[in-house]
Amino acid sequence: MAKIMVVDDETDLEILIKQKFRKQIRQNEYEFVFAINGRDALEKLGENPGIDIVLSDINMPEMDGLTLLSELHESSPLIKSVIVSAYGDMENIRVAMNRGAFDFITKPINFEDLTITLEKTLKHAMEIRKTLQAIKENNILKMYVDENVLNFMGGQEYESKIMANENIEGTIMFVDVCGFTKISETTSPDIVVSMLNTYFDAMVKEIMEQDGIIDKFIGDAVMAVFRGEYHLDRAIDAALAIRNQVNSLPKEKGKETYQPKVSIGIKSGEMISGNIGSATLKRLDYTVIGDSVNTAARLQDAAKENQIIICESCYEQVKEAFKCENLGSISMKNKSQPLTVYNVIE
């Protein structure tokens, strides 16, 4: 329902408006609020939130229509104003427009013209409100969806490529908070969430510092993706920083026996990037999949507290830049041969 305020000291106009727009009023398309001057209008605006349009005369006692326009422009910029006046000379029109009037109608009122003007003004007002709502929703969305995904969604080819994917080279990192599952079994949910958010915040800052992308949070673990130049080196730098940051976190109040530690698995290689899920249900996850992703997860499973585990192929790429220790070979699910792994020291 559109909410319209009519400001005019001629009380006969209220009766005329209700007669001419009785159909729209009955069908709940229009709701009218009436005021006898600018001051009365400002008071009733406070009592009637959600006004879309103000139709105002110019010549009124206490506060005229042009003064009301200035007040509305300052206090309620989203409300669109239309001047309805017998003073239709160019000077009044220019003053009204300069003070924010959307349109100008002269008296005696042509109600066909008024109807068209109302529809046009309402459309403009609704477009502005939708735009502001979209901005608000987009800002909320940024809290939950990575910026790279939002950029993809805003692209011209989003609809046609919604289920498309691409092969990329990158590095996957899984970070798990060690022993947190046991803590969550004996701790209230609000404290558990607060603790996790503290740990995740420390991790995310270091991942973003190295231009990594947070793919998802999985319980008490984080999955991150690194692309571009030196993606493996940047992932390891992020892992070292995360380990240092988490180790320096204080013990949680009431949980003095619990000191957070992390275990990290990292794997570099080829993977598939794209939307995974159901296009029919519009329920998709923009993520990466592939053997490198699975291996990184398995390496994290094998890692102990404060360990950053990489495989031999990754070690060969970074052995001159990072100090690592050989941990020997481990058997991994769905791998026919044992995998030689290294722990990144510094």
N, C-alpha and C positions, 0 to 999 in steps of 0.2 A: 504494500500500500504506500502510495506517495503522500507525504505530509506537507501541506501547503498552508502558509500563513498569509492572510489578507490584512493589510494595514490601511485603514481609511476611516476618516471621521464621519463619513456619510453612512449612517446605519442601514439605509435602504439597500446598500450594496450587498450586505450580508444575505438579505432575503433573496436578492437577485442571483447571487452566486449559488446558493443552495437550490434554487429552482433550475438554473441552467445546467447544473452538474449533478442533478438528483440521481441519474442513472449510475454515474461513476461512484457516487457516495453509497448507494444501495449495494453495489457490487464490490464494495470495499477496495476500489481502485484509488480513490482520493479521500483524504481526510483533511478538513479545513479547520484552521484555528484563526479566530478573528481578533484584531486589536484596533483601538481607535486612534492611536498615534504612535510615534516612534518610541517614546518612553514605555508605553504600555506593551509594545511589541517586544522590547528587550526583556521586560519582566516575564512575559509569557513564553519567551524562548527558553528561559531557565526552567519554567514549569513544564515545558513540552519538548523534551529532547527528541532529536531525530527529524527536525524540520528540514525539508529538502529545498523548498523554494519560498521566497518572500515576495509577494506582490504588494507594492507600496505606492500610495499616492505621494505627491510632493508637498502640497500645501495642507499642513495639519497643525493644530495647536500643540504647545509644549515641546514637541520635537518633530521637525519636518522630515520628509522622506530622504532628502539629500544628506542630512545629518545622520539619519539612521543608516544610510549606505556606508558612511565612513565608520560608524560604530561596528557594523557587521563585518566590514573588511578586516577590522582589527581583532574582533572577538570570535567570529565564526566564519573564517574564510572559505569553508566548504559549502556554505549555503549560497545558492545562486539567487540573485535578486533581479526582479523585473519591475521597472517603474510603470505605473498605470496612472496617467495624469492628463488633465486638459491643457497643461502648459507644455505643449509639444514643440516649442521653438528650439532652434538649433543650439542656443546657449545652454538651456536646461538639459538637452540630450547629451551635449559634450560633457557637462559637469557630472551628470549621472554616470556616463561611461567611464570617465576618469576616476570616479569613486568606486568602481567595481560592478556597475550594473551589467547584467548579461544581455538585457534587451529593454526596449522602450515601447509602450503601447499608449496611444492617445485615447482620451475620452471624447465623445461617448464610446463605450466599449463595443467593439465588434466581437461577439462571443465566438464566432468561427475562427477569427484571427487569434483570439485569446487561447482557444483550445489548441491550435497548432503551436503557438508559442510555448504553452505549458508542456506539451509533449516534447518539443525540441529541447527545452531547458531541463526537463526531467532526465532526458536521455543523456545530456551532457553531465548532469550531476551524478547520475548513476555510474557513468564511465569513470569519473574521477574517484568515486568511492571504491569501485572495483579495482582500479589501479592501486590505490592505497592499501586495499586489502591484500592484493597480490604481493605488494612489497612487504607487508607484515608477514604474510605466510612464507615468503621467500626467506626472510630473515630467520624465521623459526626453522625452516627447512635446513638452513645452513648449519644449525646445531646438530642435525641428525645425518646429513648427507655430505659426503666429501665434495669440495668445490669442483673437482674434475668431473664428477658425475653431473653436477648442476650445469656445467658448461656444455657437456654432451647433450643434456636434456634441452638446453636452449638453442641448440644448433638447428639449422634449416633441414637437415637430413635425419632428424631424430625419429620421425614416424617411419620412414622407410628402412632405417637401420636399427630399429628397436631390438631385433633379434640377431643382428649381425655380430661378428666377432673378428678378432685379428690376432695373429701370432706376434708376440713381442719378446724382446730380451730384457730381463730384469732380475731383481733379487727379492726373494721372499724372506721375511723374518717373522717368527713366532716368539712371543714373549709370554711366559707364564709366571704367575705369582706362586711361589712354592709353598705348599702346606696350607694354602688358604681354604681349600675345601673343608678341611677338618675344623678350622676356626669358624667357618660359616655354619657348621652344624650345631655349635653351642653358643652362638652369638645372635642377638636380635637383628632382624632384617635391616632396620634403619642404620645400625652401626656398621653392618656388613657393607651396605651400599656406600656409606660415608668413607669407609676405609678404602674400598675399591676405587672410588672416584679420586681419592688422594693419590693412590698409586698410578692410576691411569693418566692423571694430569701430568705427573712427572715424566711418564713415558712418552706421552704425546708431544710434549714440548721438545724433547730430544729428537723424536722422529721427524717432526716438522722442521727442526733446525737443519736437518740434512735433506730437506726436500722430499721426504718420504710421504706416502699416502696411507692413511689409516683405512684399511679395507673393511675391517669389522672388529667388534669386541665379542669374544666367545667366552662367556662365563667370566673367569678371572684371567683370561688370556687376551692378547692383542695380536692381530695379524696385520702386517704392514707390507707395502710394496714400494720398491725403489726402481725408478726408471731413469734413463738418460746416461750421461757420462759418469764414469766411476761409480755406477750404482752399487756394486759390491762393496767398494771401499766406504761409501757413505753409509751403507747399512751397518757395517762393522763399527764405524765411528759412533753411530747412533746407539748400537748395542752396548758399547763400552761406557758411553755417557749414561745410559739407562741404568746399568749395573751400579755405577758410582752414585747416581742420584738416589736410587732405591736403598742402597746400603747406608746412605747418610740420613735417611728418614728416621724420625724418632719412633720409639715404641709407642703403640697405641695406648691411650689412657684406658685403664681397666684391663688391658691385655699385655701386661709387662713382660710376659714370657714369650710374646710373639714379636720377632724382628723380621720384617719383610725381606725376602730374597727373591731373585728371579733366575729362571733357567731359560736359555735362548737357543733357538735353532735357526740357522741361516743357510739358504741354498740359492745359488745363482744359475740362470739358464733360460731356456725357452719356455713360454707358457702361453695359454690362450686367454685373451682379455675380452670381456663383453658382458652382455646381459644374460644371466642365467635364471630361468624360472618359467612362468606361464604368462605368455602375452595375452591369452584369452582372459585370465583373471586380473591382468595388469599388476601382477605381483612378481617383481623382478629384483634380482640382486646384481648390481654392477660389480663384477669381481674378476679374479683370475683363477684358472684351474690348470692342472697338468701335473706331470711327474715331479717337476721342481717344487711345486707347492706341497705335494704329498711328502716329498723327501724332507723339506724344511720342517714340516709338522712332526715327522718321525725323529728328526734330529733333536727337536725340542723335547720330545718325550724321553729321549736317551740322556739329555743333559741333566746334571745335578745342580744343586744350589751354586749360584755365581758362575756357572759355566756358560760359555758362548761357543756352541759346537758348529763347526763347518766340515764339509767333506773334503776329500783330497783334491778334487778338481778346483774347488774354491781356494784351498790352501796354496796351490801352485800359482794362482793369480795374485795373491796378496802376501806371499811369504817374505818379500823384501820390505813391505810396508808395516807389517804387524808381527809381533812376537807370538808364536804359537807353540803348543806342546802336543806331541803325538800321543793320542790316547789308545792307539791300536785299532783293531777291527771290531765292528759290531754287526750282528745280523739284524736285518730289517724286514718287516712284513712286505710281501710281494716282491722281494729282491732275491734273486737266485744266488748272488755272491755277497759275501760280507763287505761292509763299507768301512774303509779307513777314515777315521775322524780325528779332528784336531780341536783343541780348546784354545781360544784366543785369550792370551794373557794381557797384552797391552799393544 
